[in-house]
Amino acid sequence: MTSAPSPNSATPLDSLDEVEDFYKTRYPDPSQPAPEPKPKVGHAPDKKETEFRNYEADARPTVREFYRLNHTFQTYEFGVEKRKQYLGLNRMQMGIWEAAEYLNQLVDDSDPDTDMSQLEHLLQTAEHLRKDGKPRWMILTGFVHDLGKILCLWGEPQWAVVGDTFPTGCAFSPKIVFPKFFEANPDTIDSRYNTKFGVYTEGCGLDAVNLSWGHDEYIYQVSKDYLPLPALYMLRYHSFYPWHREGEYGHLLNAQDREQLQAVKDFNPYDLYTKSHGKPDVKALRPFYEELIAEFFPAKIRW
């Protein structure tokens, strides 16, 4: 069993939002104009500057350290143990709105330009979906998608809560961000886990695959009895960038995964590009969201 890093090294990020900021650099919003090409010495003049940017080299030191920890300690056995620890859903019973208020304990004092609460961040995503006329279940998915970050309040280190997710139990794709950091992961030299299929079989389906542990898997497990299938894919795989952005791990997919990929792609812009400094009016919005929550969830659910 892989040992955990020290508590100090387990929290390198000043803010969990640093990871999302990195996503925006690595995966620019396709709806926005591409940067103007700038001539580079030794490069063909007709190529875009973005083709030559090294996003990893440009990342903040805190983000690099976060991914070093994540890629070192997110092993197959670690994920198995965390599933045993949390997926009995026996820690608390509370409603969805109550859980969003509970998440507000996760305070971010690192950004001097905003005092946005976690609840307000959730409403931002949901309100963009609502503004664009998305179905009610999808608006609710936007509201709940990051509630799994309550794992941070239960003592989990940042690297075990946020960040890109990826399959464990088989070879790590070179298209996962910072792939070099996997060299320190013991699974890379374990013959059970370091082959193309590892512990899986071709076409087994993502439901049979243990992705790296984090808030995506947790909120999926909490919500799986209440939301429609596309919503569950959005929750479970919204951080699985190697699949929905890089097109990796096709050999593990089944027909349902391929059918639902577009749902995850449709959700991704709302997850990634809708955060702003404009604060939603929580008091005014609460009645709408409490009614919406009651349409899909019981008053109390297990966490």
VORO-685313 format. One line per field, with one value per residue (C-alpha): residue in one letter; chain; x, y, z. Coordinates in Angstrom, 3 decimals, decimal comma, m for minus. Example, Ala and Ser with C-alpha at 12.3 -4.5 7.8 and 13.67 -1.06 7.14 Angstrom:
<nodes>
residuo <- (a | s)
cadena <- (A | A)
east <- (12,300 | 13,670)
north <- (m4,500 | m1,060)
up <- (7,800 | 7,140)
</nodes>
This chain:
<nodes>
residuo <- (m | t | s | a | p | s | p | n | s | a | t | p | l | d | s | l | d | e | v | e | d | f | y | k | t | r | y | p | d | p | s | q | p | a | p | e | p | k | p | k | v | g | h | a | p | d | k | k | e | t | e | f | r | n | y | e | a | d | a | r | p | t | v | r | e | f | y | r | l | n | h | t | f | q | t | y | e | f | g | v | e | k | r | k | q | y | l | g | l | n | r | m | q | m | g | i | w | e | a | a | e | y | l | n | q | l | v | d | d | s | d | p | d | t | d | m | s | q | l | e | h | l | l | q | t | a | e | h | l | r | k | d | g | k | p | r | w | m | i | l | t | g | f | v | h | d | l | g | k | i | l | c | l | w | g | e | p | q | w | a | v | v | g | d | t | f | p | t | g | c | a | f | s | p | k | i | v | f | p | k | f | f | e | a | n | p | d | t | i | d | s | r | y | n | t | k | f | g | v | y | t | e | g | c | g | l | d | a | v | n | l | s | w | g | h | d | e | y | i | y | q | v | s | k | d | y | l | p | l | p | a | l | y | m | l | r | y | h | s | f | y | p | w | h | r | e | g | e | y | g | h | l | l | n | a | q | d | r | e | q | l | q | a | v | k | d | f | n | p | y | d | l | y | t | k | s | h | g | k | p | d | v | k | a | l | r | p | f | y | e | e | l | i | a | e | f | f | p | a | k | i | r | w)
cadena <- (A | A | A | A | A | A | A | A | A | A | A | A | A | A | A | A | A | A | A | A | A | A | A | A | A | A | A | A | A | A | A | A | A | A | A | A | A | A | A | A | A | A | A | A | A | A | A | A | A | A | A | A | A | A | A | A | A | A | A | A | A | A | A | A | A | A | A | A | A | A | A | A | A | A | A | A | A | A | A | A | A | A | A | A | A | A | A | A | A | A | A | A | A | A | A | A | A | A | A | A | A | A | A | A | A | A | A | A | A | A | A | A | A | A | A | A | A | A | A | A | A | A | A | A | A | A | A | A | A | A | A | A | A | A | A | A | A | A | A | A | A | A | A | A | A | A | A | A | A | A | A | A | A | A | A | A | A | A | A | A | A | A | A | A | A | A | A | A | A | A | A | A | A | A | A | A | A | A | A | A | A | A | A | A | A | A | A | A | A | A | A | A | A | A | A | A | A | A | A | A | A | A | A | A | A | A | A | A | A | A | A | A | A | A | A | A | A | A | A | A | A | A | A | A | A | A | A | A | A | A | A | A | A | A | A | A | A | A | A | A | A | A | A | A | A | A | A | A | A | A | A | A | A | A | A | A | A | A | A | A | A | A | A | A | A | A | A | A | A | A | A | A | A | A | A | A | A | A | A | A | A | A | A | A | A | A | A | A | A | A | A | A | A | A | A | A | A | A | A | A | A | A | A)
east <- (0,000 | 1,387 | 2,169 | 0,584 | 2,651 | 3,070 | 0,118 | 2,040 | 3,031 | m0,515 | m1,917 | 0,351 | m2,437 | m3,305 | m6,778 | m8,545 | m9,366 | m5,704 | m6,351 | m9,315 | m7,209 | m4,656 | m7,394 | m8,314 | m4,715 | m4,362 | m7,823 | m8,679 | m12,353 | m13,056 | m15,796 | m13,222 | m10,921 | m7,602 | m4,532 | m2,868 | 0,167 | 3,509 | 6,650 | 9,021 | 12,656 | 13,167 | 9,444 | 7,406 | 5,636 | 2,228 | 1,952 | m0,024 | 1,792 | m0,424 | 1,156 | 4,452 | 3,330 | 4,508 | 1,601 | 3,328 | 6,415 | 4,188 | 2,211 | 2,528 | 4,906 | 1,971 | 0,117 | 3,177 | 3,575 | m0,120 | 0,186 | 3,401 | 1,560 | m1,528 | 0,384 | 2,614 | m0,065 | m3,157 | m2,600 | m5,115 | m4,980 | m5,412 | m8,626 | m9,920 | m9,343 | m11,039 | m14,080 | m14,313 | m13,933 | m16,537 | m18,970 | m20,929 | m22,340 | m22,604 | m20,996 | m23,982 | m27,553 | m28,411 | m30,237 | m28,615 | m29,028 | m27,852 | m24,768 | m24,006 | m24,173 | m22,016 | m19,438 | m19,173 | m16,870 | m14,284 | m13,119 | m10,739 | m8,997 | m6,336 | m8,133 | m8,323 | m10,685 | m13,606 | m15,241 | m17,364 | m18,678 | m18,701 | m22,498 | m22,223 | m19,752 | m22,229 | m25,011 | m22,839 | m22,542 | m26,212 | m27,393 | m25,393 | m27,078 | m30,450 | m29,794 | m29,010 | m32,311 | m30,872 | m33,143 | m33,974 | m32,004 | m28,908 | m29,298 | m29,412 | m26,358 | m24,480 | m25,514 | m24,402 | m21,357 | m18,719 | m20,419 | m18,011 | m15,369 | m16,736 | m14,114 | m11,678 | m13,696 | m13,273 | m9,498 | m8,715 | m5,667 | m6,166 | m4,602 | m7,286 | m10,192 | m9,580 | m7,523 | m7,865 | m9,058 | m7,635 | m7,912 | m5,843 | m5,102 | m3,751 | m1,038 | m1,191 | m1,752 | 1,061 | m1,669 | m2,488 | m1,095 | 2,420 | 2,889 | 6,500 | 5,293 | 3,878 | 7,436 | 7,193 | 3,873 | 4,509 | 1,846 | 4,134 | 6,456 | 3,731 | 3,039 | m0,585 | m1,261 | 1,222 | m0,065 | m2,585 | m5,496 | m4,089 | m6,867 | m9,517 | m10,709 | m11,378 | m14,731 | m15,420 | m17,004 | m16,037 | m18,350 | m15,926 | m12,878 | m11,501 | m10,644 | m8,360 | m10,245 | m11,812 | m14,898 | m16,302 | m16,669 | m17,995 | m20,792 | m21,723 | m22,145 | m24,205 | m26,482 | m26,719 | m30,196 | m31,774 | m30,582 | m30,862 | m28,020 | m26,527 | m26,358 | m24,547 | m21,952 | m21,485 | m20,929 | m18,677 | m16,491 | m16,374 | m12,699 | m11,800 | m10,008 | m7,878 | m11,139 | m13,432 | m10,720 | m7,828 | m9,745 | m7,765 | m8,800 | m11,098 | m10,182 | m12,003 | m15,257 | m18,517 | m21,427 | m23,059 | m19,846 | m19,552 | m23,198 | m22,815 | m19,510 | m21,334 | m23,225 | m19,909 | m18,561 | m21,714 | m21,311 | m17,589 | m17,815 | m20,228 | m17,911 | m14,801 | m15,642 | m18,576 | m16,766 | m16,645 | m16,536 | m20,238 | m21,976 | m25,382 | m28,143 | m28,408 | m31,534 | m33,421 | m32,365 | m32,921 | m36,673 | m36,080 | m33,284 | m35,059 | m38,018 | m35,692 | m33,858 | m37,150 | m38,131 | m35,256 | m33,931 | m35,595 | m35,319 | m32,349 | m29,838 | m26,865 | m23,328)
north <- (0,000 | 3,387 | 5,648 | 9,081 | 12,244 | 14,483 | 16,797 | 19,876 | 18,473 | 17,180 | 20,713 | 22,554 | 24,561 | 27,981 | 27,406 | 24,461 | 26,872 | 26,810 | 23,453 | 24,838 | 27,822 | 25,349 | 23,501 | 26,750 | 27,183 | 23,595 | 23,484 | 26,995 | 27,799 | 26,772 | 29,426 | 32,186 | 33,481 | 31,704 | 33,786 | 35,548 | 33,630 | 35,109 | 34,331 | 32,020 | 31,623 | 28,235 | 27,581 | 27,751 | 31,140 | 29,639 | 27,695 | 28,982 | 29,962 | 27,589 | 24,650 | 25,411 | 26,406 | 24,150 | 24,355 | 22,221 | 24,429 | 27,509 | 26,025 | 27,498 | 25,643 | 24,844 | 23,200 | 21,194 | 19,958 | 19,090 | 16,906 | 15,335 | 14,186 | 13,159 | 11,047 | 9,510 | 8,413 | 7,734 | 4,003 | 1,265 | 0,041 | 3,578 | 3,960 | 0,578 | 1,580 | 4,968 | 3,337 | 1,025 | 3,987 | 6,293 | 4,446 | 2,922 | 6,464 | 6,260 | 9,515 | 11,901 | 12,384 | 15,742 | 17,332 | 18,746 | 22,422 | 21,602 | 19,917 | 23,031 | 25,145 | 22,585 | 22,895 | 26,606 | 25,593 | 25,065 | 28,685 | 30,110 | 33,223 | 33,194 | 35,377 | 39,013 | 39,883 | 37,741 | 36,454 | 33,970 | 31,101 | 27,500 | 27,706 | 30,794 | 28,994 | 26,136 | 28,574 | 30,228 | 27,004 | 26,130 | 29,598 | 29,535 | 26,259 | 27,740 | 30,859 | 28,682 | 26,829 | 23,466 | 20,768 | 20,986 | 17,829 | 19,374 | 22,620 | 20,545 | 18,574 | 21,858 | 22,720 | 19,423 | 18,544 | 19,837 | 18,837 | 15,923 | 18,413 | 17,951 | 15,191 | 18,006 | 18,716 | 15,092 | 15,226 | 14,133 | 15,816 | 17,993 | 15,418 | 12,915 | 15,295 | 17,410 | 17,247 | 15,362 | 11,799 | 8,790 | 4,999 | 3,160 | m0,539 | m0,203 | 1,761 | 5,534 | 7,424 | 9,790 | 12,342 | 12,743 | 16,065 | 15,853 | 12,199 | 12,167 | 12,321 | 8,802 | 7,493 | 7,637 | 5,743 | 2,113 | 0,860 | 1,741 | m1,123 | m3,526 | m6,110 | m6,373 | m2,730 | m1,421 | m3,002 | m1,586 | m3,504 | m4,180 | m5,642 | m4,876 | m6,424 | m4,852 | m3,069 | m3,706 | m0,253 | 2,655 | 1,483 | m1,410 | 0,879 | 2,391 | 5,960 | 7,881 | 8,726 | 12,150 | 14,303 | 13,142 | 9,525 | 10,456 | 12,761 | 10,227 | 7,537 | 9,872 | 10,835 | 7,681 | 6,665 | 10,034 | 11,541 | 10,405 | 8,591 | 11,593 | 13,529 | 10,646 | 10,585 | 14,336 | 13,938 | 10,902 | 11,909 | 15,715 | 15,641 | 12,683 | 14,931 | 12,121 | 10,659 | 13,540 | 15,974 | 13,730 | 10,737 | 8,185 | 4,797 | 3,893 | 0,233 | 0,213 | 1,810 | 0,024 | 1,192 | 3,150 | 5,072 | 6,071 | 7,156 | 9,287 | 10,931 | 13,843 | 14,539 | 14,917 | 17,134 | 19,286 | 19,766 | 20,558 | 24,222 | 24,973 | 23,292 | 25,053 | 28,423 | 29,829 | 30,911 | 34,689 | 37,314 | 38,175 | 36,932 | 35,238 | 36,298 | 33,238 | 34,415 | 35,148 | 31,907 | 29,565 | 28,929 | 27,891 | 25,508 | 24,022 | 23,238 | 21,813 | 19,664 | 18,310 | 17,232 | 14,736 | 14,133 | 13,205 | 15,652 | 13,787 | 11,506 | 9,524 | 10,878)
up <- (0,000 | m0,981 | 1,952 | 2,055 | 1,796 | 4,788 | 5,572 | 4,478 | 1,104 | 0,566 | 0,272 | m2,166 | m3,818 | m2,428 | m3,888 | m5,526 | m8,337 | m9,383 | m11,034 | m12,993 | m14,054 | m15,370 | m17,295 | m19,030 | m20,164 | m21,328 | m22,910 | m24,178 | m24,699 | m28,327 | m28,556 | m28,095 | m30,872 | m31,052 | m30,202 | m33,104 | m34,322 | m33,374 | m35,348 | m33,509 | m34,356 | m35,950 | m36,476 | m39,671 | m39,805 | m40,680 | m37,400 | m34,452 | m31,291 | m29,320 | m31,138 | m29,440 | m25,968 | m23,198 | m20,786 | m18,215 | m18,112 | m17,739 | m14,830 | m11,358 | m9,028 | m6,747 | m9,635 | m10,643 | m7,068 | m6,909 | m10,011 | m8,740 | m5,617 | m7,571 | m10,075 | m7,430 | m4,973 | m7,113 | m7,416 | m8,128 | m4,521 | m3,173 | m5,166 | m3,977 | m0,357 | m0,760 | m2,335 | 0,668 | 3,017 | 1,475 | m0,749 | 2,074 | 2,275 | 6,036 | 7,154 | 7,078 | 5,953 | 4,476 | 1,574 | m1,558 | m0,623 | 2,886 | 1,401 | m0,654 | 2,509 | 4,305 | 1,511 | 2,311 | 5,148 | 2,412 | 2,500 | m0,091 | 1,182 | m1,534 | m4,092 | m2,991 | m5,848 | m4,759 | m1,619 | m3,568 | m1,483 | m2,704 | m2,956 | m5,152 | m7,430 | m7,837 | m8,671 | m11,310 | m13,287 | m12,852 | m13,827 | m17,075 | m17,956 | m17,057 | m19,129 | m22,148 | m21,826 | m20,840 | m19,376 | m15,699 | m14,904 | m16,528 | m14,572 | m11,402 | m12,537 | m12,811 | m9,275 | m7,712 | m9,833 | m7,412 | m4,151 | m3,899 | m2,817 | 0,692 | 0,797 | 1,613 | 4,761 | 5,825 | 5,770 | 2,227 | 0,638 | m2,427 | m4,755 | m3,730 | m4,373 | m7,495 | m10,682 | m13,947 | m13,460 | m15,297 | m15,208 | m12,636 | m12,968 | m16,503 | m18,296 | m17,885 | m21,124 | m22,178 | m22,907 | m19,217 | m18,067 | m16,532 | m17,592 | m16,364 | m12,764 | m13,135 | m13,018 | m9,210 | m9,142 | m8,099 | m10,524 | m13,444 | m12,474 | m11,376 | m14,076 | m12,950 | m13,755 | m16,340 | m19,551 | m22,028 | m20,482 | m17,010 | m14,843 | m17,500 | m20,746 | m24,118 | m24,230 | m20,544 | m20,171 | m17,955 | m15,191 | m14,675 | m14,606 | m11,399 | m12,251 | m9,921 | m6,738 | m6,313 | m6,096 | m9,463 | m8,399 | m4,996 | m6,178 | m8,859 | m6,217 | m4,017 | m6,934 | m9,031 | m7,833 | m8,604 | m11,895 | m15,539 | m17,274 | m19,142 | m15,863 | m14,190 | m16,963 | m16,550 | m12,818 | m12,979 | m15,900 | m16,027 | m14,966 | m17,202 | m19,699 | m21,179 | m22,504 | m23,398 | m24,574 | m25,648 | m27,029 | m25,035 | m23,598 | m26,463 | m25,970 | m22,625 | m23,819 | m24,448 | m26,593 | m23,766 | m23,068 | m26,709 | m26,759 | m23,630 | m24,584 | m26,212 | m22,991 | m21,144 | m23,923 | m23,797 | m20,060 | m20,050 | m21,171 | m18,322 | m15,840 | m17,090 | m18,594 | m16,619 | m13,460 | m13,059 | m10,336 | m10,724 | m7,586 | m7,930 | m5,553 | m3,324 | m1,475 | m4,679 | m6,381 | m3,459 | m4,018 | m7,644 | m6,721 | m3,735 | m5,991 | m8,640 | m6,102 | m4,723 | m8,245 | m8,343 | m4,820 | m1,521 | 1,375 | 2,848 | 1,160 | 2,397 | 2,154)
</nodes>
